[in-house]
Amino acid sequence: MTTARTRPTNATAAGTTASPQTVPCDGRTVAYAEYGSPDGTPLLFFHGTPGSRILGTLFDSAARERDVRVIAPDRPGYGRSDPWPDRTPTDVGAYVDAILADADVSAAAVVGFSGGATYALALAATRPDVVTAVDLVASPAPPAVTDATPRFQRALGTLASHTPAVMRGLYAVNRFVADHASPSTVVSQYTSDDGPPVPDDVAHLVARDFREALCESTDGAVTETCLFTDDWGFDHADVRHDVRLWHGARDENAPLAGARDLRSALPHADLSVFDDADHLTSLLRSRDAVLDAVSASTK
């Protein structure tokens, strides 16, 4: 792991505004933001579906305390990154290579939240040389290993695969609603009725993240919604790293049964369960433990 050069990136100056760095990648532009310590141990954070680099703000203060440098990309078709039609999870190495080169980092720990867990695993399977550790928070499981995917997600996946124009329209409606709705309305997509309360500042951040995700395009969201029913494109047996899974027992977006199936499908995996957490609050509950492990890895 290297962070050879020090520069005034948005790691501190934009820790709350998430001003993006942009880099070229195969004729497209990919954006990312930085949080935490500019000279710390590097960690790649993959946001959810839909989502953006802005969600990385949740790690900013805790990462600075632990000397961890969080690099949070906008995946193609989200936020300020150009669309990439027909991309698959195994294409992740191409834009991660561009981002790591720009950040002057040779390898990093990876953390995937929700739909971002797919890309953290894909990177570990296809580019193990750039991955030092893997943490998955509130991860879905692919259809190949579980039948626990919620029915409404399977319906959306089918819709996205067969009639993407309709799915784009639905996400456009979601974007309009999010632009005019309260943060609590946006957050309700990621919480359960019996889950713990979400702090107001987190609710506002999650609402900003959702709006930013769809600000220029719905292509990224449509592409990734197909994964609710499609194969992820890699063999889980190829993930040779130790994988830590963190999950809430009250998660209705990615049921715990799927996380257990995913753990069983991975060669080296451990599952920690928060009994009272749902989809979003599992990210809040796991944050310190994830950052502690990344920080300790260099000591």
C-alpha distance (Angstrom), angle and dihedral (degrees) to the residues before:
residue distance angle dihedral
M1 . . .
T2 3.76 . .
T3 3.76 137.8 .
A4 3.77 96.2 176.0
R5 3.74 100.6 167.4
T6 3.78 131.0 50.1
R7 3.77 117.2 -145.7
P8 3.81 137.6 160.8
T9 3.80 94.3 -102.7
N10 3.77 123.2 160.6
A11 3.81 89.1 -88.8
T12 3.78 91.1 106.8
A13 3.77 108.4 4.9
A14 3.78 92.3 52.7
G15 3.77 100.6 28.4
T16 3.80 88.3 122.4
T17 3.80 99.7 31.1
A18 3.81 98.7 43.6
S19 3.80 94.2 -145.8
P20 3.78 103.7 -171.1
Q21 3.75 131.1 -121.6
T22 3.81 109.5 -145.8
V23 3.79 126.8 -150.5
P24 3.82 133.1 -179.7
C25 3.79 118.7 -110.0
D26 3.81 123.8 175.8
G27 3.79 92.9 -30.8
R28 3.79 93.5 -44.2
T29 3.80 134.9 92.9
V30 3.79 121.8 -116.8
A31 3.79 121.7 -166.8
Y32 3.78 132.0 -154.2
A33 3.80 139.9 167.6
E34 3.78 132.1 -150.2
Y35 3.79 131.4 -136.1
G36 3.76 137.1 176.1
S37 3.80 122.7 22.9
P38 3.84 115.9 -0.3
D39 3.82 91.0 -148.2
G40 3.79 98.1 37.6
T41 3.79 135.5 110.3
P42 3.83 106.3 -62.9
L43 3.79 121.2 -113.6
L44 3.81 126.0 178.5
F45 3.80 112.9 -146.0
F46 3.80 118.6 -158.7
H47 3.81 112.6 -159.5
G48 3.80 125.7 -142.1
T49 3.81 132.8 -94.6
P50 2.96 107.5 -60.4
G51 3.77 102.1 14.6
S52 3.77 147.8 111.8
R53 3.80 144.9 -142.4
I54 3.82 88.3 -83.1
L55 3.80 92.1 80.0
G56 3.80 87.2 68.2
T57 3.80 86.9 74.3
L58 3.80 86.2 81.4
F59 3.81 87.8 71.1
D60 3.80 98.2 44.8
S61 3.79 104.7 96.8
A62 3.81 96.5 33.2
A63 3.82 90.8 47.7
R64 3.80 92.0 51.9
E65 3.81 89.8 52.1
R66 3.82 89.7 54.1
D67 3.80 98.2 39.7
V68 3.80 93.4 -114.0
R69 3.80 122.6 147.5
V70 3.82 110.8 -145.5
I71 3.81 117.1 -156.1
A72 3.79 111.1 -168.1
P73 3.82 118.4 -173.2
D74 3.78 129.2 -162.1
R75 3.80 100.7 -129.4
P76 3.82 113.4 -130.9
G77 3.79 112.5 -69.7
Y78 3.81 94.1 23.1
G79 3.78 130.5 97.5
R80 3.80 110.5 -30.1
S81 3.81 97.1 -14.7
D82 3.79 118.0 105.0
P83 3.80 118.9 -113.0
W84 3.78 117.9 -95.8
P85 3.81 107.9 -159.0
D86 3.80 115.7 -141.4
R87 3.80 94.5 3.5
T88 3.80 116.0 160.7
P89 3.81 131.5 -156.6
T90 3.81 90.7 -98.1
D91 3.82 90.0 62.5
V92 3.80 88.0 69.9
G93 3.80 92.9 97.5
A94 3.80 92.8 64.4
Y95 3.79 96.7 60.3
V96 3.79 94.7 33.7
D97 3.83 88.9 55.4
A98 3.81 89.6 53.7
I99 3.79 92.6 48.5
L100 3.80 95.7 45.5
A101 3.80 90.9 47.9
D102 3.80 90.5 52.1
A103 3.81 90.7 47.6
D104 3.83 91.0 46.2
V105 3.80 92.3 -123.2
S106 3.79 123.6 138.1
A107 3.83 99.5 -168.9
A108 3.80 137.7 1.4
A109 3.76 144.3 -177.6
V110 3.79 111.5 -102.6
V111 3.79 128.5 -140.2
G112 3.78 120.7 -173.8
F113 3.79 122.1 -168.7
S114 3.81 119.9 -161.1
G115 3.82 108.5 -44.0
G116 3.79 88.7 5.7
A117 3.79 89.4 68.9
T118 3.80 88.5 73.8
Y119 3.80 89.8 62.0
A120 3.79 94.8 43.8
L121 3.82 88.7 55.3
A122 3.80 92.9 43.3
L123 3.79 90.5 53.5
A124 3.80 91.4 48.9
A125 3.82 90.8 49.5
T126 3.80 98.0 45.4
R127 3.82 103.3 27.9
P128 3.80 106.7 28.1
D129 3.80 89.6 157.0
V130 3.81 92.4 71.1
V131 3.82 95.8 44.6
T132 3.80 123.7 82.5
A133 3.83 100.6 171.3
V134 3.81 138.1 -0.5
D135 3.80 128.4 -141.2
L136 3.81 122.2 174.9
V137 3.80 119.7 -166.2
A138 3.82 121.2 -166.0
S139 3.79 88.9 -15.3
P140 3.78 122.8 -175.3
A141 3.80 118.0 -136.7
P142 3.80 124.2 -129.3
P143 3.80 120.5 -109.0
A144 3.80 88.5 -112.6
V145 3.81 91.9 69.2
T146 3.82 105.6 28.3
D147 3.77 144.8 31.6
A148 3.81 91.7 -160.7
T149 3.82 96.0 97.5
P150 3.83 106.9 124.9
R151 3.80 114.6 -104.5
F152 3.81 94.0 -120.9
Q153 3.82 90.2 55.0
R154 3.79 91.4 50.4
A155 3.80 88.5 51.8
L156 3.80 91.5 50.5
G157 3.79 91.2 47.6
T158 3.79 91.2 53.2
L159 3.79 90.9 47.1
A160 3.82 92.4 49.8
S161 3.81 92.2 48.3
H162 3.79 97.6 46.7
T163 3.81 104.6 28.2
P164 3.83 107.1 21.8
A165 3.81 92.2 165.2
V166 3.80 89.6 62.9
M167 3.80 90.6 47.8
R168 3.80 90.5 50.7
G169 3.79 88.2 53.4
L170 3.79 91.9 51.5
Y171 3.78 91.5 51.1
A172 3.81 89.8 48.2
V173 3.80 88.3 55.5
N174 3.81 89.8 48.6
R175 3.78 89.4 51.5
F176 3.82 91.3 51.8
V177 3.78 91.9 48.6
A178 3.82 91.9 47.6
D179 3.80 90.5 50.9
H180 3.79 90.1 58.3
A181 3.79 103.8 28.4
S182 3.78 130.2 89.1
P183 3.80 118.8 -98.3
S184 3.80 89.5 -110.7
T185 3.81 90.0 60.4
V186 3.81 91.3 54.1
V187 3.80 92.6 44.5
S188 3.82 91.8 51.4
Q189 3.82 88.0 74.5
Y190 3.82 88.7 68.4
T191 3.80 103.0 37.5
S192 3.78 137.9 68.3
D193 3.78 127.3 -130.4
D194 3.79 91.7 -114.4
G195 3.80 96.0 41.9
P196 3.80 125.3 109.6
P197 3.82 118.9 -84.0
V198 3.79 119.1 -89.7
P199 3.83 115.6 -129.0
D200 3.80 114.2 -112.9
D201 3.80 93.9 -118.3
V202 3.80 90.8 52.9
A203 3.81 91.3 48.0
H204 3.81 91.0 53.1
L205 3.81 90.8 47.9
V206 3.81 93.5 49.4
A207 3.81 90.1 49.8
R208 3.82 90.3 51.3
D209 3.79 89.6 48.4
F210 3.82 92.4 52.8
R211 3.81 92.9 48.3
E212 3.79 92.2 47.0
A213 3.80 91.2 49.3
L214 3.80 91.5 61.8
C215 3.81 99.2 29.7
E216 3.81 96.9 110.2
S217 3.79 106.3 12.9
T218 3.79 143.7 5.6
D219 3.81 91.8 -152.7
G220 3.79 95.8 99.8
A221 3.78 92.7 51.5
V222 3.80 93.3 47.8
T223 3.81 92.3 47.9
E224 3.78 92.3 51.3
T225 3.79 95.5 42.7
C226 3.81 86.7 65.4
L227 3.82 86.9 67.3
F228 3.81 90.2 70.8
T229 3.80 85.4 79.2
D230 3.83 105.2 12.5
D231 3.79 130.8 86.8
W232 3.81 113.2 -97.6
G233 3.82 91.6 -131.7
F234 3.80 102.0 -121.5
D235 3.78 138.8 76.6
H236 3.80 112.9 -107.2
A237 3.79 87.8 -146.9
D238 3.81 86.7 69.9
V239 3.81 90.9 67.1
R240 3.79 99.2 95.2
H241 3.80 97.0 169.0
D242 3.77 122.8 97.9
V243 3.80 104.7 -99.5
R244 3.80 123.5 -153.1
L245 3.80 114.9 -156.5
W246 3.81 120.6 -163.1
H247 3.79 118.4 -168.4
G248 3.78 143.0 167.3
A249 3.79 118.7 -128.1
R250 3.83 88.9 -142.0
D251 3.80 95.1 52.2
E252 3.80 108.4 134.6
N253 3.83 95.5 174.2
A254 3.80 95.0 56.7
P255 3.81 108.0 16.0
L256 3.77 118.9 -139.2
A257 3.82 90.7 -120.2
G258 3.80 88.8 66.4
A259 3.80 91.6 51.3
R260 3.79 89.7 52.7
D261 3.80 90.6 50.5
L262 3.80 90.4 48.8
R263 3.81 91.4 50.3
S264 3.80 89.0 53.4
A265 3.81 91.4 50.1
L266 3.81 93.8 53.8
P267 3.81 119.7 80.7
H268 3.81 95.1 -135.8
A269 3.80 115.8 20.5
D270 3.78 140.2 138.4
L271 3.81 125.8 -163.5
S272 3.82 124.4 -150.1
V273 3.82 116.6 -170.0
F274 3.81 128.0 -157.1
D275 3.77 104.9 -152.7
D276 3.80 97.2 -153.8
A277 3.84 100.0 34.2
D278 3.79 128.7 102.9
H279 3.80 130.4 -163.9
L280 3.80 99.9 -64.6
T281 3.78 99.3 30.8
S282 3.80 91.2 54.5
L283 3.81 85.8 67.6
L284 3.79 91.0 52.3
R285 3.81 92.3 46.1
S286 3.81 95.4 48.6
R287 3.80 98.5 42.0
D288 3.80 99.0 91.1
A289 3.80 94.5 43.1
V290 3.80 91.8 49.6
L291 3.80 92.6 49.1
D292 3.80 92.1 44.7
A293 3.81 90.2 55.3
V294 3.80 93.1 48.0
S295 3.80 92.0 47.6
A296 3.81 92.7 47.3
S297 3.79 91.6 51.6
T298 3.80 90.9 76.3
K299 3.80 97.8 44.1
